[in-house]
Amino acid sequence: MKEYIEANKQRFFDELFSVLRIPSISAKAANKADMRRCAEKLAVLLVEAGADEAQVLSTDGNPVVFGSKIIDPKARTVLVYGHYDVQPPEPLELWRTNPFEPVLGPDPATGAKAIWGRGANDDKGQLFMHIKAFEYLLASGKLKHNVKFLFEGEEEIGSPSLPKWMKENKKMLKADICLVSDTTMISDKVPSINCGMRGLSYLEVKVTGPNKDLHSGHYGGAVANPITTLCEMISSLHDADGRVAVPGFYDKVVELSKKDRAMLARAPFDLKEYKEFLDIEEVKGEKGYTTLERTGIRPCLDVCGIWGGYTGEGAKTVLPSVAHAKISMRLVPNQRSAEITKLFAKHFKKIAPKYVKVEVKECEGGDGFLIPIGSDAYKAASRAMTEVYGIEPVPARGGGSIAVLAEMQKILGIDPLLMGFGLERDTIHSPNESYLLSQFFAGMESIAKFYQYYPSK
Amino acid sequence: MKEYIEANKQRFFDELFSVLRIPSISAKAANKADMRRCAEKLAVLLVEAGADEAQVLSTDGNPVVFGSKIIDPKARTVLVYGHYDVQPPEPLELWRTNPFEPVLGPDPATGAKAIWGRGANDDKGQLFMHIKAFEYLLASGKLKHNVKFLFEGEEEIGSPSLPKWMKENKKMLKADICLVSDTTMISDKVPSINCGMRGLSYLEVKVTGPNKDLHSGHYGGAVANPITTLCEMISSLHDADGRVAVPGFYDKVVELSKKDRAMLARAPFDLKEYKEFLDIEEVKGEKGYTTLERTGIRPCLDVCGIWGGYTGEGAKTVLPSVAHAKISMRLVPNQRSAEITKLFAKHFKKIAPKYVKVEVKECEGGDGFLIPIGSDAYKAASRAMTEVYGIEPVPARGGGSIAVLAEMQKILGIDPLLMGFGLERDTIHSPNESYLLSQFFAGMESIAKFYQYYPSK
């Protein structure tokens, strides 16, 4: 497909950029209209690429895009999953360019060309590779599988509407494998295939002290400060060994065998480079586990946001009424998100001192999952990537979450295969998200080759 | 002066409201022009009230207003101090009315009329009482003292420019007593006169973890979260007894004698009412001290603001790069603000774990002070308020800080006298600041009577 890419490059950029320009931020109500606009754009691109049909279908939330090409009713069907919604771009002041004005720019570290913009990688850039690999296979008469596309608009907020919609559309979604590019590989020198992802529980907490903001001079020292109290409560959520101190949190965690841990340890990892990339002097995490294990096979708890009191310019002497935080827990098999969310909410309310009131709101959740590595699909992906990268990809465990894929396994009985071409340097979810052109093109090639090696019957 | 108030009420409101409408927020650079506008307005009001002269004078920061009326070079001179700058109004969504569109509204609790708006009390409303008491005394031929007015525009940010300016203008500021209305009394049933105020050290801290915001799935559990770290550091700033855990913090604190504590305990205080007013189940503070002592004679540490990570709508799964907090310490005699600020900064950097970087920025500071209660001025104020309120005011210790008054004692050798007419219910520094009309008028009367009982020679 190399020649095809070379011949159509500029058109690919034009098409992808037209999708990236739409600020399809699922977390923000104000962007509602952008969601449908983005879905419609993708449906058009699918039809232009050669799909028999492509439609924007309503769900209880943002619409999904569904498209299909039936080559042979007896052939195997590949379901391509992706999401067209993106993370909020904030903090805006840290972006080098407008997040929704995509450009081709040099990678700050290496000078290699990359696509810059929110969604360049996660997941508009990655799902776009599938449309173009499909277009190439069809145009060159090489497509032997049936292909279905499912692009949703709520992945970044935990796919609240998709499970119900999948249940109502089981027949339409029937397929043999679900191909997903929404993850990273270890590095562009060390390709990897994800064989599992973590689940997620995301909550927002609110701690209220006095019923109004107070003058910190008149009341300071005599009335509990809700910020200090929230800080104390957050501090108590980890023990001295870096373990999450929510009772019952580890009860169902699957402990890996020595053999499995040894296999994961084969993935190359350079702690010095890792620390340099992040500019930190030391890593920190659960005692007794390596950095890769801490993100791959162990659950964790993070504060994703905190706010309270005066946060503007200068000095305002206030003892505030409320303080808030957003808490995310990454889960591993067999922790159930719904159960962990309940455990956390119960614990957080229990540890609240008498001088404050605590509210806990569930935001998002999803279970983790594992992927069998001996399958036809895994082997086809491995062979495809070996040819493109010249090295056999290693199996790896992703630390992130795609909540809906566990649901898909349960509802549709389809295993996902995670061929992700993102890199750590892409800073997805952060300012200056980008996607290396070399990965963008290697991804398309790998996907096209996957179809070549994945049995069509 | 009662009749004079009755006859001129509407004009008083019009004049005061024209001052309240100017958003003279000293903490915000954007309001720079408003500062001078407000100062000029006040100079005009001073001249209209009968001052010989009133000028807007430049300092290194916001201008001061200086006005004077020399009745008799041999008579005693009263220096009236006030400030025309106000606290930022945020959070705006909690205001019932526009903070800079003053109105007369009913007090939510009692229905009694009050002036609503930022600065209604602190300190535009209170300094305005002095202008009107002066106008009345002059108009009725009763003024026997020389009067000087000094209104500054940086009190809410710690008066950074005034000390230097006072040093350069000692002669012009010469006076026998400095009269200040910028504090509260215990209640309108229990008038009080402040005989001391706390000092202040205000700092901003910044904790940096990784050099960019990270995907909380890819890094969560392996990289220290700066919010969690900041929370842990903040938690460690108090010990189990509610004492500030900064080494050396209490070294110079003056411990009060049993007799002095017993005198302060005479101030009426109802813990049940206090808790109901704030809607809290329990108070919290340093072990071994009462609530009034905790705010009056003991130092404390508060977090006035905290922010970091994603604080918008919905769920963003980010492991943020930085977290910030604003920390205020209220100080008592003989704690020196400059020294405590240094101790805090040193300690906070020392307790920073290796996996984060910590920056500490000084924002504001000032020493506390005590006022002799046997003086002519104290007695005159006490007699004046006894007549107006029908009860002898009790001496009280204010928990707040007016940093510059300690400087004034040192530079000009003038003792302040704090006749404050604010009430707790006024929620100064908070949304819905207001000032009860009954206090506004009782304040004017008390001030006019002060001149009557304070010896003029």
Interface residues (C-beta under 8 A of the other chain):
Chain A: S26 A27 K28 A29 Q87 P88 E90 P91 L94 E156 I157 G158 T184 M197 R198 L200 Y202 G209 P210 N211 K212 D213 L214 H215 S216 G217 H218 Y219 G220 G221 A222 V223 A224 N225 I227 T228 L230 C231 E232 I234 S235 L237 H238 L278 D279 I280 E281 E282 V283 K284 G285 E286 T291 L292 R294 T295 R298 P299 C300 L301 D302 V303 C304 G305 I306 W307 G308 G309 Y310 T311 G312 E313 G314 A315 K316 T317 V318 L319 P320 A323 H324 A325 K326 S328 R330 P353 K354 Y355 V356 C363 E364 G398 G399 G400 S401 E424 T427 I428 H429 S430 P431 N432
Chain B: S26 A27 K28 A29 Q87 P88 E90 P91 L94 E156 I157 G158 T184 M197 R198 L200 Y202 G209 P210 N211 K212 D213 L214 H215 S216 G217 H218 Y219 G220 G221 A222 V223 A224 N225 I227 T228 L230 C231 E232 I234 S235 L237 H238 L278 D279 I280 E281 E282 V283 K284 G285 E286 T291 L292 R294 T295 R298 P299 C300 L301 D302 V303 C304 G305 I306 W307 G308 G309 Y310 T311 G312 E313 G314 A315 K316 T317 V318 L319 P320 A323 H324 A325 K326 S328 R330 P353 K354 Y355 V356 C363 E364 G398 G399 G400 S401 E424 T427 I428 H429 S430 P431 N432
